[in-house]
C-alpha cells in the first residue's frame, strides 16, 4: 500500500503569532528576534522577507535592509501555548504525528480511507478558524517529497507530489532543496558545477558513495523519489538548553556566570515539567568574530536540579580559556532519560 504522508509547516510562525496578538501589525514587516542590534532574527513576516530579511540574520543587518521593520523580542512561552493548540488539532486527525519543531510536523494518514487533499484542506481550515493562523501542507508518498511540497507555494499553500511527477518535477530545483545536503556540501557541489537536481541526477551512484560516504545512497535515492523513512510517533528529545547574545562582548567570567545561573533555573524547570534528567552538560560560546565553540562534560549520574546544573556548567566554563571576547553564551543538558519511579520488590 502506498503511504500517504503530510508535512505541515506553519507560515512565519513567531511573526504570525505576534500579528495574531496585535492586529495593528498586520501587513507590516515584523521581525522577531530581539530589539538589540546584537540579536539574531528568529523569524520574520513575509512583508519583511521582501526586503531580504531572513532567519538567522544578525539584527543589525536586518535593520540595514529594513529600517522600517517592527522589531520584537522572542516570546517562547506564547509560541509554545499556540503550538500546543495547533498540535491538538493534528492529533484529532491522526495519532501518527511526528513533531519536527514547535511549528512543523509529519502526519501519516495511510491508515485512513480519506483523500489526503481533503485532510490537508481540513487542517488548514481548522487552524485558520480555531487559531487564526495559516499553514502550508505538502502531500506525497514519502517524507522527503511531502516536506518539499509544503515549501512549494508558501504561505498558505498546498502541494501534492505523486510518483508520476518524479523525477521531472525535481530536476529544475536547486540542490539545497535536497534533505541531507548542508551548506558545506552545496558549496562544494557548486564549485564543481553542480547547481540543480538535474545536475545531480546525471551523476553515477558510485560518485554519490565516494562523495558523500555513508549518506551517498540516501541522497542518490532521494532525488529519484525514494525515501523509506517512517513517520516516528515518538521522537527522543536530544537536549534541553538556553542561550543568549550578550549586550556587550565580554571576557568577564563573573558576568557569564550570571547567565549560567539563569539558564540553569530555566532548564531545570523545563526538565521537571517533562519529568526528565540528563547527564551531559555542554557550554556553547560564540566569539566576537562569530566563531562558535562547544565544550561538554558527561557525568556518572543523572541530574535535573538548578544547583546541580549550575555547578557542572561552572566546572565546564572554568576549563575554557577566552582568547577573544564573547558575544553569545549558552548551556544545554543532553543524554536525557525519563525520571521513572522504580518499585522495590520484596521478593529478592
Buried (B, 14 or more C-beta within 10 A) or exposed (E): EEBBBBBBBBBBBBBBBBBBEEEEBEEBBBBBBBEBBBBBBBBBBBBBBEBEBBBEBBBEBBBEBBEEBBBBEBBEEBBEEBBEEBBEBBEEBBEBBBBBEBBBBBBBBBEBEEEBEEBBEBBBEBBEEEBBBBBBBBBBBBBBBBBBBBBBEBBEBBBBBEEEEBEEBBBEBEBBBBBEBEEEBBEEBBEEEBEBBBBBEEBEEEBBBEBBEEBBBBBBBBBEBBBEBEBBEEEEEEEBBBBBBBEEBBEEBEBBBEBBBBBBBBBBEBBBEBEBBBBBBBBBBBBBEEEEEEEEBEBEEBBBBBEBBBBBBBEBBEEBEBEBBBBBBBBBBBBBEEEEEEEEEEEE
